[in-house]
Amino acid sequence: MPVAIITGASKGLGRALADALARRGWDLVLDARTPRALDGTAADVSAHGTRVTAISGDVTDAGHRAELVAAAAELGALDLVVSNASALGAEPLVRLDALPLDGLRRALETNVVAALGLVQEALPLLRASAVGAVIAVSSDAAAEAYETWGGYGASKAALDHLAAVLAVEEPELRVWAVDPGDMGTDLYAAAVPDDQDPRPEPASVVPGFLRLLERRPVSGRYAAPALLEPR
């Protein structure tokens, strides 16, 4: 069975991805900061008959990242790392002139430094896999200048560039930065609490991620909805 690590997996896109992969026979190592929510997700996902290891913790902690990779090794392999855990930098979002620098540091530590740290820890196992892949969950805020999204967008732009360089340095792997598009998640609600417009459920964009894993296109930046457009 293929094995994946998914960070930020207790809810939203991470949970939806975990459920979809488990339905397709993947064994999983799941991370989130809240033990109760993570354990609930793990119980639901494991009902599909796959092995699921849930390890609560903070991805900015090097020891926690090492635990995640060790858990994958115990499952026998590591074929995919999904860096989905994210921090906004401020909740709700604010203009750059009011952005707390400690909040920006937190966004960079979570969205960029921790993502790279996890890949560094995982590289020996990923290189040993015939289908080793990394998915860095990006955002349209990484490419577009949206008011109040400056800190978060900057962190995701940095993540995109790390993914692009990793793809050059590790040509045997597939490295995809994926913009999932608009989603109704707790992260978005925390970012813009006054926006009551309905947004798509995270599960609606998961087929785009699955298409990447099925077709294994060249490394690069992709938008999940565009991956499902007829060709």
Solvent accessible surface area in square Angstrom, and as a share of the most:
residue,aa,sasa,rsa
1,M,163,0.73
2,P,45,0.28
3,V,1,0.00
4,A,0,0.00
5,I,0,0.00
6,I,0,0.00
7,T,4,0.02
8,G,21,0.20
9,A,0,0.00
10,S,11,0.07
11,K,114,0.48
12,G,27,0.26
13,L,8,0.04
14,G,0,0.00
15,R,85,0.31
16,A,18,0.14
17,L,5,0.02
18,A,0,0.00
19,D,39,0.20
20,A,11,0.09
21,L,3,0.01
22,A,2,0.02
23,R,155,0.57
24,R,131,0.48
25,G,15,0.15
26,W,33,0.12
27,D,3,0.02
28,L,0,0.00
29,V,0,0.00
30,L,0,0.00
31,D,2,0.01
32,A,7,0.05
33,R,155,0.57
34,T,74,0.43
35,P,75,0.47
36,R,213,0.78
37,A,41,0.32
38,L,1,0.00
39,D,83,0.43
40,G,34,0.33
41,T,0,0.00
42,A,13,0.10
43,A,64,0.49
44,D,72,0.37
45,V,2,0.01
46,S,46,0.29
47,A,86,0.67
48,H,65,0.29
49,G,70,0.67
50,T,17,0.10
51,R,122,0.45
52,V,32,0.19
53,T,45,0.26
54,A,35,0.27
55,I,29,0.15
56,S,46,0.30
57,G,22,0.22
58,D,40,0.21
59,V,12,0.07
60,T,40,0.23
61,D,76,0.39
62,A,62,0.48
63,G,43,0.41
64,H,6,0.03
65,R,31,0.11
66,A,38,0.30
67,E,96,0.43
68,L,0,0.00
69,V,13,0.08
70,A,53,0.41
71,A,10,0.07
72,A,0,0.00
73,A,50,0.39
74,E,151,0.68
75,L,23,0.12
76,G,63,0.60
77,A,34,0.26
78,L,1,0.00
79,D,13,0.07
80,L,1,0.00
81,V,0,0.00
82,V,2,0.01
83,S,11,0.07
84,N,21,0.11
85,A,23,0.18
86,S,25,0.16
87,A,15,0.12
88,L,3,0.02
89,G,13,0.13
90,A,16,0.12
91,E,122,0.55
92,P,69,0.43
93,L,19,0.09
94,V,48,0.28
95,R,131,0.48
96,L,122,0.61
97,D,118,0.61
98,A,62,0.48
99,L,21,0.10
100,P,69,0.44
101,L,113,0.56
102,D,104,0.54
103,G,14,0.13
104,L,45,0.22
105,R,133,0.49
106,R,79,0.29
107,A,0,0.00
108,L,61,0.30
109,E,76,0.34
110,T,9,0.05
111,N,3,0.02
112,V,16,0.09
113,V,74,0.43
114,A,2,0.02
115,A,9,0.07
116,L,66,0.33
117,G,10,0.10
118,L,3,0.01
119,V,8,0.04
120,Q,110,0.49
121,E,78,0.35
122,A,0,0.00
123,L,21,0.10
124,P,86,0.54
125,L,46,0.23
126,L,0,0.00
127,R,138,0.50
128,A,87,0.67
129,S,20,0.13
130,A,105,0.82
131,V,66,0.38
132,G,1,0.01
133,A,1,0.01
134,V,5,0.03
135,I,2,0.01
136,A,4,0.03
137,V,9,0.05
138,S,3,0.02
139,S,13,0.09
140,D,60,0.31
141,A,9,0.07
142,A,20,0.15
143,A,72,0.56
144,E,96,0.43
145,A,112,0.87
146,Y,95,0.36
147,E,122,0.55
148,T,43,0.25
149,W,44,0.15
150,G,27,0.26
151,G,5,0.05
152,Y,14,0.05
153,G,4,0.04
154,A,55,0.43
155,S,0,0.00
156,K,2,0.01
157,A,40,0.31
158,A,37,0.29
159,L,9,0.04
160,D,24,0.12
161,H,122,0.54
162,L,57,0.28
163,A,9,0.07
164,A,55,0.43
165,V,58,0.33
166,L,20,0.10
167,A,19,0.15
168,V,120,0.69
169,E,115,0.52
170,E,24,0.11
171,P,95,0.60
172,E,152,0.68
173,L,5,0.03
174,R,67,0.25
175,V,1,0.01
176,W,0,0.00
177,A,3,0.02
178,V,0,0.00
179,D,15,0.08
180,P,7,0.05
181,G,26,0.25
182,D,82,0.42
183,M,27,0.12
184,G,34,0.33
185,T,26,0.15
186,D,88,0.46
187,L,59,0.30
188,Y,43,0.16
189,A,56,0.43
190,A,31,0.24
191,A,2,0.02
192,V,44,0.26
193,P,67,0.42
194,D,131,0.68
195,D,44,0.23
196,Q,146,0.65
197,D,98,0.51
198,P,131,0.82
199,R,64,0.23
200,P,67,0.42
201,E,119,0.53
202,P,11,0.07
203,A,64,0.50
204,S,61,0.39
205,V,10,0.06
206,V,6,0.04
207,P,56,0.35
208,G,0,0.00
209,F,0,0.00
210,L,13,0.06
211,R,60,0.22
212,L,1,0.00
213,L,33,0.16
214,E,120,0.54
215,R,146,0.53
216,R,61,0.22
217,P,38,0.24
218,V,110,0.63
219,S,34,0.22
220,G,31,0.29
221,R,103,0.37
222,Y,41,0.16
223,A,40,0.31
224,A,0,0.00
225,P,69,0.43
226,A,43,0.33
227,L,11,0.06
228,L,65,0.32
229,E,103,0.46
230,P,135,0.85
231,R,226,0.82
